[in-house]
């Protein structure tokens, strides 16, 4: 029987051109997609670019380009050319500045909001500008981000939050009952340990940003880049749920904890496998 199969890479930041790490992930996903096609399945191989990021704004300024969208368009073309040069067989290429993605993000957020899983609150803590994520003090090494070797910035601001903690037990039970959901086993154990440590609600917006998708319920806030970016996987909804999300280890928690919680809230089925490799 011919199956619909969705295979994805992460969507990549456009603050630089592709390097060997991006290429490793993309070629691995390409191999899987080609194999599934040889098996006779209806395959959608999805890759693309995460453009609604503070990194994009900084990179545009460093390049001397005032119009951020102009910079994004320039970089997108460079990425497309690299994958074409390598004969990557992706069927779609999603950009988070595309109208189809923006529409999806707002629709997805509305589902989560209508579920009662969005509320406004104050955040005070540490924020790594390179990760574009809030970090716990326990995750730091000598006071610096373990991935970027830079001290995070302490911020205090009013944000909208997603009730991730509400889905802690349901998510833990799902991962324990479905061993193939997070692979390899070492990463699965890491995720289980993290969830058992207790999930906190997460910020889904930041106020006063000049770039990004505005919240449907508050134009003074724009989506936190990760809530926005993860929804890219639903751009071709007829192929959902994904057969395989292929990711690197630094984005494991976003994909194996936050993303499933978001999907549970919005009423979507979870992907079959999230496979994590090294760098």
For each residue, the residues with C-beta under 8 A, 3 or more apart:
1:
2: 40 41 42
3: 41 42
4: 41 42 44 238 239
5: 33 36 41 42 43 44 239 243
6: 43 44 46 233 236 239 240 241 242 243 244
7: 29 32 33 36 43 44 45 46 242 243 244 246
8: 29 45 46 47 233 242 244 245 246
9: 12 25 26 29 46 47 246
10: 25 50 245 246 247 248 251
11: 47 48 49 50 94 96 229 232
12: 9 18 22 47 48 49 50 79
13: 16 49 50 53 55 56
14: 49 50 51 53 56 59 71 72 75 76 79
15: 53 55 56 58 59
16: 13 19 59
17: 75 78 79 82
18: 12 22 23 26 78 79 82 83
19: 16 22 23
20: 23 24
21: 24 25 248 279
22: 12 18 19 25 26
23: 18 19 20 26 27 82 86
24: 20 21 27 28 277
25: 9 10 21 22 28 29 246 247 248 277
26: 9 18 22 23 29 30 47 83 86 88
27: 23 24 30 31 86 88
28: 24 25 31 32 246 277
29: 7 8 9 25 26 32 33 45 47 244 246
30: 26 27 33 34 45 88 89 90
31: 27 28 34 35
32: 7 28 29 35 36 244 246
33: 5 7 29 30 36 37 43 45 89 90 91
34: 30 31 37 38 89
35: 31 32 38 39
36: 5 7 32 33 39 41 43 243
37: 33 34 40 41 43
38: 34 35
39: 35 36
40: 2 37
41: 2 3 4 5 36 37
42: 2 3 4 5
43: 5 6 7 33 36 37 91
44: 4 5 6 7 91 92 236 239
45: 7 8 29 30 33 89 90 91 92
46: 6 7 8 9 90 91 92 93 94 232 233 235 236
47: 8 9 11 12 26 29 83 88 90 92 93 94
48: 11 12 92 93 94 95 96 232
49: 11 12 13 14 72 75 76 79 93 94 95 96
50: 10 11 12 13 14 53 96 225 229 232
51: 14 56 72 76 95 96 97
52: 56 96 97 211 212 213 222 223 225 228 229
53: 13 14 15 50 56 57 132 211 212 225
54: 57 58 129 132 209 211 225
55: 13 15 58 59 130 132
56: 13 14 15 51 52 53 59 60 68 71 72 211
57: 53 54 60 61 68 210 211
58: 15 54 55 61 62
59: 14 15 16 55 56 62 63 71 75
60: 56 57 63 65 66 67 68 70 71 72
61: 57 58 64 65
62: 58 59
63: 59 60 71
64: 61
65: 60 61 68 70 71 74
66: 60 70
67: 60 70 71
68: 56 57 60 65 71 72 211
69: 72 73 97
70: 60 65 66 67 73 74
71: 14 56 59 60 63 65 67 68 74 75
72: 14 49 51 56 60 68 69 75 76 95 97
73: 69 70 76 77
74: 65 70 71 77 78
75: 14 17 49 59 71 72 78 79
76: 14 49 51 72 73 79 80 95
77: 73 74 80 81
78: 17 18 74 75 81 82
79: 12 14 17 18 49 75 76 82 83
80: 76 77 83 84 93
81: 77 78 84 85
82: 17 18 23 78 79 85 86
83: 18 26 47 79 80 86 88 90 93
84: 80 81 87 88
85: 81 82
86: 23 26 27 82 83
87: 84
88: 26 27 30 47 83 84
89: 30 33 34 45
90: 30 33 45 46 47 83 93
91: 33 43 44 45 46
92: 44 45 46 47 48 235 236
93: 46 47 48 49 80 83 90
94: 11 46 47 48 49 98 100 101 232 235
95: 48 49 51 72 76 98 101
96: 11 48 49 50 51 52 101 102 213 228 229 232
97: 51 52 69 72 101 102
98: 94 95 101 102
99: 102 103
100: 94 103 104 235
101: 94 95 96 97 98 104 105 231 232 235
102: 96 97 98 99 105 106 213
103: 99 100 106 107
104: 100 101 107 108 231 232 234 235
105: 101 102 108 109 213 223 227 228 231
106: 102 103 109 110 213 216
107: 103 104 110 111
108: 104 105 111 112 231 234 262 266
109: 105 106 112 113 118 204 215 216 223 227
110: 106 107 113 114 216
111: 107 108 114 115 265 266 267
112: 108 109 115 117 118 162 262 265 266
113: 109 110 116 117 118 216 217
114: 110 111
115: 111 112 265 266 267
116: 113 163
117: 112 113 162 163 166 265
118: 109 112 113 160 161 162 163 204 217
119: 160 161 163
120: 158 159 160 161
121: 158 159 160 161 201
122: 156 157 158 159
123: 134 155 156 157 158 159 161 203
124: 154 155 156
125: 134 135 154 155
126: 134 135 136 137 140 152 153 154 155
127: 133 134 135 152 153 154 155
128: 131 132 133 134 135 145 147 148 150 152 153
129: 54 132 150 152 153
130: 55 145 147 148 150
131: 128 135 145 147 148 250
132: 53 54 55 128 129 224 225 226
133: 127 128 226 254
134: 123 125 126 127 128 202 203
135: 125 126 127 128 131 139 140 145 152
136: 126 139 140
137: 126 140
138:
139: 135 136 145 146
140: 126 135 136 137 143 144 145 146 152
141: 144 145 146
142:
143: 140 151
144: 140 141 148 149 150 151 152
145: 128 130 131 135 139 140 141 148 149 150 151 152
146: 139 140 141 149
147: 128 130 131 250
148: 128 130 131 144 145
149: 144 145 146
150: 128 129 130 144 145
151: 143 144 145
152: 126 127 128 129 135 140 144 145
153: 126 127 128 129
154: 124 125 126 127
155: 123 124 125 126 127
156: 122 123 124
157: 122 123 206 207
158: 120 121 122 123 207
159: 120 121 122 123 203 204 205 206 207 221 224
160: 118 119 120 121 203 204 205 215 217 218 221
161: 118 119 120 121 123 201 202 203 204
162: 112 117 118 201 202 203 204 227 261 262 265
163: 116 117 118 119 166 167 201 265
164: 167 168 199 200 201 202 257 258 261
165: 168 198 199 200 201
166: 117 163 261 265
167: 163 164 170 171 199 260 261 264 265
168: 164 165 171 172 195 198 199
169: 172 173
170: 167 173 174 264
171: 167 168 174 175 195 199 257 260 261 264
172: 168 169 175 176 192 195 196
173: 169 170 176 177
174: 170 171 177 178 181 260 270
175: 171 172 178 181 182 188 191 192 195 256
176: 172 173 192
177: 173 174
178: 174 175 181
179: 185 188
180: 183 272 273
181: 174 175 178 188 256 270 271 272 273 274
182: 175 187 188 191 256 273 274 276
183: 180 187 188 273 274 275 276
184: 187 188 275 276
185: 179 188 189
186: 189 190
187: 182 183 184 190 191 249 252 256 276
188: 175 179 181 182 183 184 185 191 192
189: 185 186 192 193
190: 186 187 193 194 252
191: 175 182 187 188 194 195 252 253 256 257
192: 172 175 176 188 189 195 196
193: 189 190 196 197
194: 190 191 197 253 257
195: 168 171 172 175 191 192 199 257
196: 172 192 193
197: 193 194
198: 165 168
199: 164 165 167 168 171 195 257 261
200: 164 165
201: 121 161 162 163 164 165
202: 134 161 162 164 258
203: 123 134 159 160 161 162 206 224
204: 109 118 159 160 161 162 223 224 227
205: 159 160 215 218 221 222 223 224 227
206: 157 159 203 209 221 222 224
207: 157 158 159 220 221
208: 220
209: 54 206 212 222
210: 57
211: 52 53 54 56 57 68 222
212: 52 53 209 222 223 225 228
213: 52 96 102 105 106 222 223 228
214: 218 219 221 222 223
215: 109 160 205 218 219 221 222 223
216: 106 109 110 113
217: 113 118 160
218: 160 205 214 215 221
219: 214 215
220: 207 208
221: 159 160 205 206 207 214 215 218
222: 52 205 206 209 211 212 213 214 215
223: 52 105 109 204 205 212 213 214 215 227 228
224: 132 159 203 204 205 206 227 228
225: 50 52 53 54 132 212 228 229
226: 132 133 229 230 254 258
227: 105 109 162 204 205 223 224 230 231 262
228: 52 96 105 212 213 223 224 225 231
229: 11 50 52 96 225 226 232
230: 226 227 233 254 255 258 259 262
231: 101 104 105 108 227 228 234
232: 11 46 48 50 94 96 101 104 229 235
233: 6 8 46 230 240 242 245 271
234: 104 108 231 237 240 268
235: 46 92 94 100 101 104 232
236: 6 44 46 92 239 240
237: 234 240
238: 4
239: 4 5 6 44 236 242
240: 6 233 234 236 237 268 269
241: 6 268 269 270 271 272
242: 6 7 8 233 239 245 271 272
243: 5 6 7 36 271 272 273
244: 6 7 8 29 32 271 272 273 275
245: 8 10 233 242 255 271 273 274 275
246: 7 8 9 10 25 28 29 32 275 277
247: 10 25 251 252 255 274 275 276 277
248: 10 21 25 251 276 277 278 279
249: 187 252 276 277 278 279
250: 131 147 279
251: 10 247 248 254 255
252: 187 190 191 247 249 255 256 274 276
253: 191 194 256 257 258
254: 133 226 230 251 257 258 259
255: 230 245 247 251 252 258 259 274
256: 175 181 182 187 191 252 253 259 260 274 276
257: 164 171 191 194 195 199 253 254 260 261
258: 164 202 226 230 253 254 255 261 262
259: 230 254 255 256 262 263
260: 167 171 174 256 257 263 264 270
261: 162 164 166 167 171 199 257 258 264 265
262: 108 112 162 227 230 258 259 265 266
263: 259 260 266 268 269 270
264: 167 170 171 260 261 267 268 270
265: 111 112 115 117 162 163 166 167 261 262
266: 108 111 112 115 262 263
267: 111 115 264
268: 234 240 241 263 264
269: 240 241 263
270: 174 181 241 260 263 264
271: 181 233 241 242 243 244 245 274
272: 180 181 241 242 243 244
273: 180 181 182 183 243 244 245
274: 181 182 183 245 247 252 255 256 271
275: 183 184 244 245 246 247
276: 182 183 184 187 247 248 249 252 256
277: 24 25 28 246 247 248 249
278: 248 249
279: 21 248 249 250
